[in-house]
Amino acid sequence: MQPYLKNKKIVLGITGCIAAYKAAELVRLLKKEGAEVHVIMTASAKEFITPLTLQTLSNNPVHDRLFNQHLDVKIDHIHLARWADAFLIAPATANIIAKLAHGLADDLLSTTCLATTAPICIAPAMNQAMWSNAITQKNIATLQQQGMNIFTPDEGEQACGEIGIGRLLAPQDILRLLHSVFVPKLFENQRILITAGPTIEPIDPTRYLSNYSSGKMGYALAEAAVNCGATVTLITGPTSLSVPLGLANYIKVDSADAMYKAVMEHIEEQQILISTAAVSDYRIRETAPQKIKKSSETMSLQLVLNPDILASVSARKLCPFIVGFAAETERLYERAQEKLEDKSLDLLVANQVGPDKGFQSDHNSVTVFTRGGDPISLENQSKVQLAYELLKIIHQVK
Ligand SMILES: Cc1cc2nc3c(=O)[nH]c(=O)nc-3n(C[C@H](O)[C@H](O)[C@H](O)COP(=O)(O)O)c2cc1C
């Protein structure tokens, strides 16, 4: 779910690449997000994928001719240029990139791009030699200077059998980058440190103590904060999640102690700390050097308290604005208020955890506690949506 794509008007330009078939998935994903899509195809694009596929998926006529006597004047090139909230050319050939860099307007797509004032996003796809060609690179630099957004292609094996940079980004990633164009830049030039995921405390070389945290909330916040213009450092315990796009630093740790050290190393010059990680309160006093063998009916593990990351940052005044998270199974309001006071936090996000609630789920409902203000309830929604709502509140309170 990419909340800022809802009801956005997108003109999708498709050009003559092998990867043109991926544009069909892109249209499907855009529609799923609630965007309205009009597709413009170049003559070459139609050699690779049929307009009928795009027309069916977009639920709109496909535009492919500049000179069209039968065209309704309401959807000519000027109208499309004005209608769009954003242009996305995916996949973009070396040819359309060159044409845009030089202001050519010899077909519907290039003419409409020249006529629009909406942001233009370009997702190139081409053979690696075409991509690294100095002329293509010069054209890309020109488009960037003009303020166009370039979604740099992936590296890997190509349809032609060569290996290098030039593969079209995955449709999901293109969608995420397009979405970021619409996100208000609430945290421009601000540094935000986010902790996420569980920590693990080793018992012996084969076992550990941990918790059910998936890291989804922290990762969603990290990506949302990047999209809001922040310089984001993500310090994470072990998770199975893919790394958010656009992070300044991505630091993987295991234990609570390692997370503590990583936070202390990076907290300087951060404007905001958002601590979503479920940090183990205790660790094993002595990790066994070898696998512990089964011997008696019962066994005991001696635990010692871990350093409290939030309390330490707060007590030493290492960060001007500190946000904590509290996962509670009972007495949510009282516990949240206590934690806010005890650790001198600026804001606390509390949620009830239990079966199907909180940790592993893609959705959550939370209550936000601030100093002196009334608690704010955020109803059940995706963690991605929740991340943007929380950042809006942090921006207001800060
Ligand atoms: C089979 C085949 C695959 C092609 N794949 C690409 C490609 O991935 N990227 C690219 O820039 N050009 C590719 N081309 C070349 C473009 O189709 C050609 O430059 C065309 O003029 C582009 O027109 P357009 O930019 O108006 O769509 C390919 C050509 C063929 C025949």
The ligand as an SDF file (V2000), in Angstrom:
LIG
                    3D

 31 33  0  0  0  0  0  0  0  0999 V2000
   14.0820   -6.9710  -29.8830 C   0  0  0  0  0  0  0  0  0  0  0  0
   14.4280   -5.5630  -29.5510 C   0  0  0  0  0  0  0  0  0  0  0  0
   14.6030   -5.1930  -28.2390 C   0  0  0  0  0  0  0  0  0  0  0  0
   14.9250   -3.8820  -27.9130 C   0  0  0  0  0  0  0  0  0  0  0  0
   15.1050   -3.5450  -26.6050 N   0  0  0  0  0  0  0  0  0  0  0  0
   15.4670   -2.2900  -26.2820 C   0  0  0  0  0  0  0  0  0  0  0  0
   15.6880   -1.9310  -24.9460 C   0  0  0  0  0  0  0  0  0  0  0  0
   15.5420   -2.7290  -24.0110 O   0  0  0  0  0  0  0  0  0  0  0  0
   16.0570   -0.6580  -24.6700 N   0  0  0  0  0  0  0  0  0  0  0  0
   16.2230    0.2770  -25.6620 C   0  0  0  0  0  0  0  0  0  0  0  0
   16.5790    1.4110  -25.3330 O   0  0  0  0  0  0  0  0  0  0  0  0
   16.0000   -0.0370  -26.9400 N   0  0  0  0  0  0  0  0  0  0  0  0
   15.6330   -1.2940  -27.2840 C   0  0  0  0  0  0  0  0  0  0  0  0
   15.4030   -1.6130  -28.5990 N   0  0  0  0  0  0  0  0  0  0  0  0
   15.5610   -0.5710  -29.6140 C   0  0  0  0  0  0  0  0  0  0  0  0
   14.3320    0.3380  -29.6670 C   0  0  0  0  0  0  0  0  0  0  0  0
   13.1690   -0.4170  -29.8740 O   0  0  0  0  0  0  0  0  0  0  0  0
   14.5340    1.3720  -30.7860 C   0  0  0  0  0  0  0  0  0  0  0  0
   15.5920    2.2360  -30.4390 O   0  0  0  0  0  0  0  0  0  0  0  0
   13.2670    2.1580  -31.0690 C   0  0  0  0  0  0  0  0  0  0  0  0
   13.5550    3.1290  -32.0470 O   0  0  0  0  0  0  0  0  0  0  0  0
   12.7610    2.8480  -29.8140 C   0  0  0  0  0  0  0  0  0  0  0  0
   11.6190    3.6260  -30.1160 O   0  0  0  0  0  0  0  0  0  0  0  0
   10.7900    4.3710  -28.9920 P   0  0  0  0  0  0  0  0  0  0  0  0
   11.7640    5.0090  -28.0810 O   0  0  0  0  0  0  0  0  0  0  0  0
    9.9820    5.3640  -29.7430 O   0  0  0  0  0  0  0  0  0  0  0  0
    9.9220    3.3600  -28.3450 O   0  0  0  0  0  0  0  0  0  0  0  0
   15.0650   -2.9170  -28.9420 C   0  0  0  0  0  0  0  0  0  0  0  0
   14.8590   -3.2980  -30.2540 C   0  0  0  0  0  0  0  0  0  0  0  0
   14.5410   -4.5850  -30.5630 C   0  0  0  0  0  0  0  0  0  0  0  0
   14.3280   -4.9620  -32.0030 C   0  0  0  0  0  0  0  0  0  0  0  0
  1  2  1  0
  2  3  1  0
  2 30  2  0
  3  4  2  0
  4  5  1  0
  4 28  1  0
  5  6  2  0
  6  7  1  0
  6 13  1  0
  7  8  2  0
  7  9  1  0
  9 10  1  0
 10 11  2  0
 10 12  1  0
 12 13  2  0
 13 14  1  0
 14 15  1  0
 14 28  1  0
 15 16  1  0
 16 17  1  0
 16 18  1  0
 18 19  1  0
 18 20  1  0
 20 21  1  0
 20 22  1  0
 22 23  1  0
 23 24  1  0
 24 25  2  0
 24 26  1  0
 24 27  1  0
 28 29  2  0
 29 30  1  0
 30 31  1  0
M  END
$$$$
